[in-house]
Amino acid sequence: MLIIRRLRCTHCRRIHHELPDRLVPYKRYESACIERVVLKDSKSLDIAMDEATLYRMRSWFNSLLPYLLGCLNAIGIRLGQAPVYESSVSSQSAHQRIGHYISNSPGWLARIVRPIANSNLWVHTRSAFLSANT
């Protein structure tokens, strides 16, 4: 059971939820588990996940990766950092591409999620809530 604090911004008067590092918005598994699945190290995990779920989680991450890296680049530019230029080698894995932006040591997903979620740039896929009649 997690207690997530609700905080009201004094400038915009909006309510924001404090997200613990181990959570990824709208996902049921903690960030360390998703990291291992993305790196295809799921055989060493003791998680109740079938092959179809593993495939969907990897597909979700790989389709979202260009957006996440673009967000990190934009946040860095906003903070006055030089933009990250990726290698022209197209065969780099997701883990290698992430290493250009942040360290790819354990905990890399939490280091990606926190600035993007705190900048209100996290994309919520609402496909489960859309009806066929709209």
C-alpha positions as CSV (number, residue, x, y, z in Angstrom):
1,M,0.0,0.0,0.0
2,L,1.4,3.4,-1.0
3,I,0.4,6.8,0.2
4,I,0.7,9.3,-2.5
5,R,0.8,12.9,-1.4
6,R,-1.4,15.5,-3.1
7,L,0.2,18.9,-3.4
8,R,-1.3,22.2,-4.5
9,C,0.9,24.6,-6.5
10,T,0.9,28.1,-5.1
11,H,1.4,29.6,-8.6
12,C,-1.0,27.7,-10.8
13,R,-3.3,26.5,-8.0
14,R,-3.4,23.0,-9.6
15,I,-3.2,19.8,-7.5
16,H,-0.2,17.5,-8.3
17,H,0.5,14.0,-7.1
18,E,3.9,13.2,-5.7
19,L,5.1,10.1,-7.6
20,P,7.5,7.7,-5.9
21,D,10.6,6.8,-7.9
22,R,9.6,3.1,-8.1
23,L,6.3,3.8,-9.9
24,V,5.7,4.5,-13.6
25,P,2.4,6.3,-14.3
26,Y,-0.5,4.1,-15.4
27,K,1.6,0.9,-15.1
28,R,1.0,-2.0,-12.7
29,Y,4.6,-3.0,-12.3
30,E,7.3,-1.0,-10.5
31,S,10.1,0.6,-12.6
32,A,12.8,-1.9,-11.7
33,C,10.6,-4.7,-13.0
34,I,9.9,-2.8,-16.2
35,E,13.6,-2.1,-16.6
36,R,14.4,-5.8,-16.5
37,V,11.6,-6.7,-18.9
38,V,12.8,-4.0,-21.4
39,L,16.3,-5.3,-21.1
40,K,15.0,-8.9,-21.7
41,D,16.3,-10.0,-18.3
42,S,12.8,-11.2,-17.3
43,K,14.0,-14.8,-16.9
44,S,15.7,-13.8,-13.6
45,L,12.6,-12.1,-12.3
46,D,10.1,-13.6,-10.1
47,I,7.1,-11.9,-11.6
48,A,3.8,-13.2,-12.6
49,M,3.8,-12.1,-16.2
50,D,3.0,-14.2,-19.3
51,E,4.9,-13.9,-22.6
52,A,2.1,-11.8,-24.2
53,T,2.4,-9.2,-21.3
54,L,6.2,-9.2,-21.7
55,Y,5.8,-8.5,-25.4
56,R,3.2,-5.7,-24.9
57,M,5.4,-4.1,-22.2
58,R,8.5,-4.1,-24.5
59,S,6.4,-2.9,-27.4
60,W,5.0,-0.1,-25.3
61,F,8.4,1.0,-24.2
62,N,10.0,0.8,-27.6
63,S,7.2,2.8,-29.2
64,L,7.4,5.5,-26.4
65,L,11.2,5.7,-26.3
66,P,11.6,8.4,-29.1
67,Y,9.1,10.6,-27.3
68,L,10.8,10.1,-23.9
69,L,14.2,10.9,-25.2
70,G,12.8,14.0,-27.0
71,C,11.3,15.1,-23.7
72,L,14.6,14.6,-21.9
73,N,16.3,16.6,-24.5
74,A,13.8,19.4,-24.3
75,I,13.9,19.5,-20.5
76,G,17.7,19.7,-20.7
77,I,17.6,22.6,-23.2
78,R,15.1,24.4,-20.9
79,L,17.6,24.0,-18.1
80,G,20.4,25.4,-20.2
81,Q,22.2,22.2,-21.0
82,A,23.6,21.4,-24.4
83,P,21.4,19.1,-26.5
84,V,22.2,15.4,-26.8
85,Y,23.1,14.3,-30.3
86,E,22.6,10.6,-30.8
87,S,24.9,8.4,-32.9
88,S,24.0,7.8,-36.5
89,V,24.2,4.1,-35.9
90,S,20.7,2.8,-36.1
91,S,21.4,-0.6,-34.5
92,Q,21.7,0.8,-31.0
93,S,19.5,-0.8,-28.4
94,A,17.1,1.2,-26.3
95,H,19.5,0.8,-23.4
96,Q,22.4,2.2,-25.3
97,R,20.3,5.2,-26.6
98,I,19.2,5.9,-23.0
99,G,22.9,5.9,-21.9
100,H,23.4,9.1,-24.0
101,Y,20.9,11.0,-22.0
102,I,21.3,9.5,-18.5
103,S,23.4,6.8,-17.0
104,N,22.1,3.4,-18.0
105,S,22.9,1.9,-14.6
106,P,20.0,0.4,-12.6
107,G,17.3,2.8,-11.8
108,W,17.4,4.5,-15.3
109,L,13.7,4.2,-15.8
110,A,13.0,6.2,-12.6
111,R,15.5,8.8,-13.7
112,I,13.5,9.1,-17.0
113,V,10.0,9.1,-15.5
114,R,10.5,11.7,-12.8
115,P,11.4,14.8,-14.8
116,I,8.9,13.9,-17.6
117,A,6.1,13.3,-15.2
118,N,7.0,16.4,-13.1
119,S,7.0,18.5,-16.3
120,N,3.5,17.3,-17.1
121,L,4.8,15.7,-20.3
122,W,3.8,12.1,-19.5
123,V,1.5,10.7,-22.2
124,H,-1.5,8.8,-21.0
125,T,-2.8,6.2,-23.4
126,R,-6.5,6.3,-23.0
127,S,-7.3,3.4,-25.3
128,A,-8.9,1.4,-22.6
129,F,-11.4,4.2,-21.9
130,L,-12.4,5.0,-25.5
131,S,-15.6,3.5,-26.8
132,A,-16.2,2.3,-30.3
133,N,-19.1,4.7,-30.8
134,T,-17.0,7.9,-30.5
